[in-house]
Amino acid sequence: MGEHRVADVEDADVTDTEKQAYGSWPSPIDAALAAAHDGQPEWVGFVGDEVWWTEPRPAEAGRRALVRRRGDGTEETVLPAPWNVRNRVHEYGGRPWDGVPDAGAGPGGADGDGGTDGDGGPLVVFTHFADQRLYSWRPGTDPVPLTPAAPVSAAGGALRWAEPRIDLGGGEVRCVLEEFTGDGPDDVRRLHVAVPLDGSAAGDRAAVRELTDGRHRFVTGLRVSPDGRRAAWLAWDHPRMPWDGTELLVGEIGADGTVHTVHTVAGGPDESVAQVEWSSDGGLLYTSDRSGWWNLYRDGTPLHPREEEFAGPLWKLGLNWFAPLDNGLVAVVHGRGATSLGILDPESGDLVDAAGPWTEFAGTLAAHGGRVAAVGAGHHTAPEVVELDIRSGRARAIGSRHHDPVDPAYYPRPRVRVFTGPDGREVHAQVYPPHHPHRTAPDGELPPYVIWAHGGPTSRIPAVLDLEIAYFTSRGIGVAEVNYGGSTGYGRAYRERLRGQWGVVDVEDCAAVARALADEGTADPARLAIRGGSAGGWTTAASLTTTDVYACGTIIYPVLDLTAWGPGDTHDFESRYLESLIGPRETVPDRYAERSPVTHADRLTAPFVLLQGLDDVICPPAQCERFLGRIAGRGVPHRYLTFEGEGHGFRRADTMIRALEAELSLYAQVFGLDVPGLPELELRP
C-alpha cells in the first residue's frame, strides 16, 4: 500500500554488532524497569513562585503524589503515602488540587493575606482517592477533611469533588461536585458548589453551598472574571461527549456567590468548546472547533486561525491547553499531530514556539508572571515538568526530570508516518523498528511486529519515549502505534471518521498499517500481533474475530459486548458514547450485537492473553467473562489474568510487571522466540 514519510528520527550508528534472531536480543530494559517509569506528571500549577504537580508512584500501590519545587530548585513530596491525590469524577478523574502561597494561621487559612512568607505557609486543598473527600493541608500539619465521609453506593463514593479553586476572601473552595443519588452508575447529578475552608462541612453536606442549578448533566469548573462579577464554564448533556458539542455559558455572580442570568456564548450540538478562561483585562478566551479545528478565540474573534489543534478531548475536568498571561500574551499547546508549547501574541498574531528536546506537550499548563509551566516529552525524553521564561525565551526541565535508567542507545527510534487506508484515506502512525546497539538479525529474517491500538477511542498516541515500547524493540520486536480514524490531533473531520463506524474504521486502519509493513518488507507477515487497552482492547478483540491479519493478540480491560455496555452497565460519562460511535440504539439495535467481538467469538482462532482489573467499573470483568464463555471448549490457546485492586488502567508496579511479562511470553510462544529468563505463561485451550 502507498505511504509517505512525514518525519523520520534516524537510527543511531550501530557498531560492534553480532547477529541474533529477532525477539531474542538481550536487553537491560526488563518489565520492572518499564513499570517503574510508567505514567507521567500531571496537573501542573503555581503556588506563589513555586511549581507544584502530581506524579505517579507505581511502587507505592500506584498512588499519585503531590510534589513541589522549592525556590532553591529542590523537589519535595508534599504528602507521604498513602495519601493519593486523585479523584473519580467521571471515573477518569479531574484536577485534584489547588494551592495558595500563604493562607495565614487561622482555621483553614481563611484569614491569610496572600503573601509568600507568612506564618501559615501555603494552603493546599486536594482530593484523596481512597475516600474521595476534599482535604485542606498546610506544612507541618495533618490533612483536615473539608467534606463529609459519604456513604458508598454501587457506583463508588457517593460524593466526589474536582477542579477545586480556593477563594480565600470568601473562606471557601469552589469546585465541581459529582453526587450520586442512588445505587446505579447513572443516578448522579453534577453542579458547582462552595465548600467552607473552616471544615464546617466535614460532617454536614448541607453546609456545602450550591452555586448553580445543576440543569446540565456535565459541567466544568467555574472560571471567575478578574472583577469577580461573572463566571464562565462549559456544559453538555447526553448523548453528546464533550468533543461532539459543548456550550460555553456565562452567568452573573450574585452577592451570595450563586450564579444567575446564565446565557450561552458559544458552542452547541455540533461545536466543541474545549476550554474557557478570562484574560487579565476581562476578555473571554476559549477554544472552539467551529472551523473544523480547535482554534483559540477571544470574545468570538479567532486569534490565530490555523488547520491545527489548540486543544484536545476533554477526558478529564481541568485539562487546559492554553493559559493567559498578565501581559496579554497566551501560552498555548498546539499542533497537527505532534504538539508544541508556544507563546501567542493576540494583537500581532505572532506565535513563537519554545525550543528544546520536547516533541509533545500535554494538556496541562499554568502561568505565573512571565513563567509558564507545562509537561513535555520527546523521542528520547520521558514526560517531565518544563518551565518557559517568556522574557528570556529559555525553556528547561525543572521537575520529574528525565534521567536515563539505561544507555539511551537501547531506546527505540520512532518513524512518524502516514499510511494509505481503504478508499485512499490517510492513516497516521508511529513505527518503532527493532533497535539494539549490539545486535542485528541474520540476513533475510524479518522481524515480528505488534500493532498498538490506543484507548479512547477519541484520543491519540504521541511519539515519545515509552519504556514499554523499548521493552519490546530492544529485544527485536517492532511496534507500530496507529492513530486510526477517530483519533484526535488531525481535525474534526478525521475525528468523526469513527462516527457510526467503531469496530470498522479502527479495525481497517490498524490492518492497513500491519499489511503495509508486511508488504514493504518491514515486518514478517506471519508474525504480526495486535494489542490494546480499553477501547484499544475492543479494537484488538474485533480485529482478532473479524480479520486474519494477526497471529495473536493482547486484550487489556476491554469493551467486548456492546449490548451490555450502556446506561446502567458502565459509568455515566460514557454511557451514551455508543450513540455516536455505533448509532442510536433505537434506530440500529442490531448493529450493537453485530459489531461486538463476543458475537463473533466462534471465529477466533488466534491465541490471546486477556488482562483485567477486578475493580474496573468502566469495562467491568463481566465483559471478559461473557467473552470467555463463548470460546470455552473451542481449543483456542489463551490465558485470562485478573488483578485485585486495579481499576481501569493499571497503576501498580507488580501488576504492570506481570502484564508485560505475560504479553511477551505470548509472543515468544506464538512467534517461536527464545527469550532467556522470561517466566513462561501457560496458555490454556
Protein Blocks (a to p, Z undefined) as FASTA:
>chain_A
ZZddfbdcdddddehiacddehiaccfbdfklmmmmgcjdehiadehjbccdddddfkng
oiacdddddfkopacdfbdcfbdcddfehhlopafbdcdfbgbjbehhlmcghiakbfno
padddddfklopacdddehiacddfbdcddddfkbpfbdcehiacdfknopacddddddf
bfbfklccdddddddfklpmmmomklpccfbgolafbdcdddddfkopaccddddddfbd
fkloccdddddddfkopaehiacfbgcjklccfbdcddfkopacdddfklopacddeehi
afbgcdddfbdcdfbghiafbdcdfkopacddddehiacdddddfknopacddedjbfbd
cdbdcdehjaccdddddfklccddddddfknopacdfbhpacdfbdfklpccdddddddd
ehhiacdddddddddfkbccdehiacdddddddehjlccddddddfklmmmmmnopacdd
dddehiahiajklmmmmgopgoilmmmmmmmmmmmmmmnomacfklccdddehjlmmmmm
mmmmmcckbgbdcdehiafblklgcehjacfklmmmmmmmnopfklmmmlmmmmpmklmm
mmpmbdcdddddfkbcklgfklmmmmmmmmgonlpacdddddehiaehifbfklmmmmmm
mmmmmmmmmnopacehiacddddZZ
